[in-house]
Amino acid sequence: MHGSYVRLTVPWWRRGRRTAVLAAVTALMATLLAGLGATGTAQAATVDTSAWYALVNRGSGKALDVAGASTADGAGVTQWSRMDSANQRFQFVDSGGGYYRLKAQHSGKVLDVLNYSTADQADVVQWGDANGTNQQFRLADSSDGYVRLINRNSGKALEVQNASTADGGKVVQFADWGGANQQWQLARVGSGTPTAGALAQAHAAGRVKDNGNTVQYSWPGVYFEGRVSGTGVGIVLNDSAADYDVQIDGSTVATLVTPGNTTHWINGLSNSTHSVRVVKRNDTPGDTSTFGGFVAAPGGTVLSKPAARSRQIEFIGDSLTVGYGNLSNSRTCTWDQLKRNTNSDVSYGALTARKLNADYQINGYSGLGMVRNYNGGRTDVTYRSFYDRALLNDSGDVWQNPGTWRPRVVVVNLGTNDFSTAINPGEPWTSDSLAAGYRTAYGDFIQKLRTRYGADTTIVAVGAGQYAGHVQQVVKARNDAGDSRVRYWFLDDSGLDFLGCDWHYSAADDRLIADRLTSFIAGLPTGW
C-alpha cells in the first residue's frame, strides 16, 4: 500500500451478493482509514486563531508546557500535569499554506525546533517569533480528534521523548510514525482562561489602569478579590519588583516574592466555592505591576466577582502610611530585608479600613513630603507631583477615576519628611519659609481633595511631631472658612516601639494606631 490511495475491487462472480460485500468493504475501509490517520496525508484540522489551547498528549494525558514558565529564548518544552496555566496555553498564529506558529501565552514566544535541525530527537524550545520554517507546524489528523504537529522545515512530528508519562518529560521532534506520544488533543481553554477583562472577574481596590485583559498599577496595597469554584485557582501576574500575599477564604496561604511573569497556582482546595484575595505588599514606584485575572483549575469555574463594599477610605502619606519595614524584628535592615518586611496589608490604614468594613486605597510614597523630601532629596518633585497618577513611573499618566471611587473619608498624613531632618546648606529653605510653604501647599492640597470628592467627604488631617502645629493651623483656617468636614487628628505616639526598619512603625505600632484611628473615624459624621 503506497501513500493514501487504496483500491478495493469486487470480483464479477460475487456481484450478486452486493449487500454483504458492501458491508464488508465499508468495515474494511473504516479499519484501513483509521490506520491511515497515522501515515497518510492529513486533512487540515480546524483551529480558531483567536483562541487559546492546551495541547494534551494522548500517551500521557499531560499538557505541553514551557518549562518553569520561563520567558527566555531557548527555554525547554516539556509535558506537565495539566493546569491551564499561561505557560500551558498556546495560540495558533497563521503562517499561510496550512502552517501555524504556536505562541505561548505567558511569554509571547513560539515553539521552535532548535537550530533548524532535521534530526530525530532534536530539541523543541521556545524562541522569539521570526516566522522561520522551523517554527511552523501543520496539523495532521489522527483518530478520535487527536492531531500530530508536523514541522515545516524537517517534516517530523512533535513527540514526548521515549513515550514518557512523567511530569517534565521532554518534547522533541521525531519521524512521523503516528504513535500515541505524537498525538495531541487541542483542548480549547474555556472557563480556565481569564475572562476578557481582569476587572470583569475581580473586584479591585487601589489605583489601577484598565488595559482590557489586564490591569496595571504602581501604588502599594492594591488588591484584587474574586470567587472560584473547584479545587484550585491560578493568579496571573507579571511583576518582577513587588511581593504579594494570596489569601483563600480569609487566610494567607502563600507569599509571592517578585513572582515575575507567571500564573501562580494554589491547588488542593476542597471542591467547593472559595474566595480569593491577592494584595500587593510593598511600594515599587519605579516599576509597573500587571494583574491578568484568576484562572480556575480544570473542572472549576471563575465565578462572578464579589460586590464592592459600600464604605471607602483613602489614605495619603509617606513611608509610615506604606507600612515601611513594619514586619522587621530590627531597626537596621538591608535593602532586601526592607522589601521583604514591608507589608501594606497590615499597615494602620489597611487595618483601619478592615475594622470599618471599607474598601481602601493606600496612596503612600516613601521619602516624599508636601514641599520637602527626606533630607532635602529630589528637589524636582514632591508627593504632590505623583498624587494624580496611576502609574508612578510615567510622568504623563493621569489616573482615571472610573466613577466608583467616592471615599467618604480621606486621611492625609504628610509632614514627617518635610521636617524630620535638618535643612542642609544649599537648600532653598529657612525654618520659617519651610513652615510657611508647607502650610500653603497643605491648604492647596486639601482644596484639591475637596474639589475632587465633594462637600460630603470628611478629610482627616493627621498631625504628629514637628508638623502637628502647622497642620492644626491649616485645619483651623479651613474650618473658619466654613469647611467643617476637615478634621484634625493628633497621632498619639505613646506606646509605640518604632521597631520597624529605620525607626518606622512596627506591625504592633500599626495595630495600635489603627485602634485609635478607627475610634476617631467612627465618631465622624460620615453618613455610614
C-alpha positions, 0 to 999 in steps of 0.5 A, spaced: 500 500 500 503 506 497 501 513 500 493 514 501 490 511 495 487 504 496 483 500 491 478 495 493 475 491 487 469 486 487 470 480 483 464 479 477 462 472 480 460 475 487 456 481 484 450 478 486 451 478 493 452 486 493 449 487 500 454 483 504 460 485 500 458 492 501 458 491 508 464 488 508 468 493 504 465 499 508 468 495 515 474 494 511 475 501 509 473 504 516 479 499 519 484 501 513 482 509 514 483 509 521 490 506 520 491 511 515 490 517 520 497 515 522 501 515 515 497 518 510 496 525 508 492 529 513 486 533 512 487 540 515 484 540 522 480 546 524 483 551 529 480 558 531 486 563 531 483 567 536 483 562 541 487 559 546 489 551 547 492 546 551 495 541 547 494 534 551 498 528 549 494 522 548 500 517 551 500 521 557 494 525 558 499 531 560 499 538 557 505 541 553 508 546 557 514 551 557 518 549 562 518 553 569 514 558 565 520 561 563 520 567 558 527 566 555 529 564 548 531 557 548 527 555 554 525 547 554 518 544 552 516 539 556 509 535 558 506 537 565 500 535 569 495 539 566 493 546 569 491 551 564 496 555 566 499 561 561 505 557 560 500 551 558 496 555 553 498 556 546 495 560 540 495 558 533 498 564 529 497 563 521 503 562 517 499 561 510 499 554 506 496 550 512 502 552 517 501 555 524 506 558 529 504 556 536 505 562 541 505 561 548 501 565 552 505 567 558 511 569 554 509 571 547 514 566 544 513 560 539 515 553 539 521 552 535 525 546 533 532 548 535 537 550 530 533 548 524 535 541 525 532 535 521 534 530 526 530 525 530 530 527 537 532 534 536 530 539 541 523 543 541 524 550 545 521 556 545 524 562 541 522 569 539 517 569 533 521 570 526 516 566 522 522 561 520 520 554 517 522 551 523 517 554 527 511 552 523 507 546 524 501 543 520 496 539 523 495 532 521 489 528 523 489 522 527 483 518 530 478 520 535 480 528 534 487 527 536 492 531 531 500 530 530 504 537 529 508 536 523 514 541 522 515 545 516 522 545 515 524 537 517 517 534 516 517 530 523 512 530 528 512 533 535 513 527 540 514 526 548 521 523 548 521 515 549 513 515 550 514 518 557 508 519 562 512 523 567 511 530 569 517 534 565 518 529 560 521 532 554 518 534 547 522 533 541 521 532 534 521 525 531 519 521 524 512 521 523 510 514 525 503 516 528 504 513 535 500 515 541 506 520 544 505 524 537 498 525 538 495 531 541 488 533 543 487 541 542 483 542 548 480 549 547 481 553 554 474 555 556 472 557 563 480 556 565 482 562 561 481 569 564 475 572 562 476 578 557 477 583 562 481 582 569 476 587 572 470 583 569 472 577 574 475 581 580 473 586 584 479 591 585 481 596 590 487 601 589 489 605 583 489 601 577 489 602 569 484 598 565 488 595 559 482 590 557 485 583 559 489 586 564 490 591 569 496 595 571 498 599 577 504 602 581 501 604 588 502 599 594 496 595 597 492 594 591 488 588 591 484 584 587 478 579 590 474 574 586 470 567 587 472 560 584 469 554 584 473 547 584 479 545 587 484 550 585 485 557 582 491 560 578 493 568 579 496 571 573 501 576 574 507 579 571 511 583 576 518 582 577 519 588 583 513 587 588 511 581 593 504 579 594 500 575 599 494 570 596 489 569 601 483 563 600 477 564 604 480 569 609 487 566 610 494 567 607 496 561 604 502 563 600 507 569 599 509 571 592 516 574 592 517 578 585 513 572 582 515 575 575 511 573 569 507 567 571 500 564 573 501 562 580 497 556 582 494 554 589 491 547 588 488 542 593 482 546 595 476 542 597 471 542 591 467 547 593 466 555 592 472 559 595 474 566 595 480 569 593 484 575 595 491 577 592 494 584 595 500 587 593 505 588 599 510 593 598 511 600 594 515 599 587 514 606 584 519 605 579 516 599 576 509 597 573 505 591 576 500 587 571 494 583 574 491 578 568 485 575 572 484 568 576 484 562 572 480 556 575 483 549 575 480 544 570 473 542 572 472 549 576 469 555 574 471 563 575 465 565 578 462 572 578 466 577 582 464 579 589 460 586 590 464 592 592 463 594 599 459 600 600 464 604 605 471 607 602 477 610 605 483 613 602 489 614 605 495 619 603 502 619 606 509 617 606 513 611 608 509 610 615 502 610 611 506 604 606 507 600 612 515 601 611 519 595 614 513 594 619 514 586 619 522 587 621 524 584 628 530 590 627 531 597 626 537 596 621 535 592 615 538 591 608 535 593 602 532 586 601 530 585 608 526 592 607 522 589 601 521 583 604 518 586 611 514 591 608 507 589 608 501 594 606 496 589 608 497 590 615 499 597 615 494 602 620 490 604 614 489 597 611 487 595 618 483 601 619 479 600 613 478 592 615 475 594 622 470 599 618 468 594 613 471 599 607 474 598 601 481 602 601 486 605 597 493 606 600 496 612 596 503 612 600 510 614 597 516 613 601 521 619 602 516 624 599 513 630 603 508 636 601 514 641 599 520 637 602 523 630 601 527 626 606 533 630 607 532 635 602 532 629 596 529 630 589 528 637 589 524 636 582 518 633 585 514 632 591 508 627 593 504 632 590 507 631 583 505 623 583 498 624 587 494 624 580 497 618 577 496 611 576 502 609 574 508 612 578 513 611 573 510 615 567 510 622 568 504 623 563 499 618 566 493 621 569 489 616 573 482 615 571 477 615 576 472 610 573 466 613 577 466 608 583 471 611 587 467 616 592 471 615 599 467 618 604 473 619 608 480 621 606 486 621 611 492 625 609 498 624 613 504 628 610 509 632 614 514 627 617 519 628 611 518 635 610 521 636 617 524 630 620 531 632 618 535 638 618 535 643 612 542 642 609 546 648 606 544 649 599 537 648 600 532 653 598 529 653 605 529 657 612 525 654 618 520 659 617 519 659 609 519 651 610 513 652 615 510 657 611 510 653 604 508 647 607 502 650 610 500 653 603 501 647 599 497 643 605 491 648 604 492 647 596 492 640 597 486 639 601 482 644 596 484 639 591 481 633 595 475 637 596 474 639 589 475 632 587 470 628 592 465 633 594 462 637 600 460 630 603 467 627 604 470 628 611 478 629 610 482 627 616 488 631 617 493 627 621 498 631 625 504 628 629 511 631 631 514 637 628 508 638 623 502 637 628 502 645 629 502 647 622 497 642 620 492 644 626 493 651 623 491 649 616 485 645 619 483 651 623 483 656 617 479 651 613 474 650 618 473 658 619 472 658 612 466 654 613 469 647 611 467 643 617 468 636 614 476 637 615 478 634 621 484 634 625 487 628 628 493 628 633 497 621 632 498 619 639 505 616 639 505 613 646 506 606 646 509 605 640 516 601 639 518 604 632 521 597 631 520 597 624 526 598 619 529 605 620 525 607 626 518 606 622 512 603 625 512 596 627 506 591 625 504 592 633 505 600 632 500 599 626 495 595 630 495 600 635 494 606 631 489 603 627 485 602 634 485 609 635 484 611 628 478 607 627 475 610 634 476 617 631 473 615 624 467 612 627 465 618 631 465 622 624 459 624 621 460 620 615 453 618 613 455 610 614 
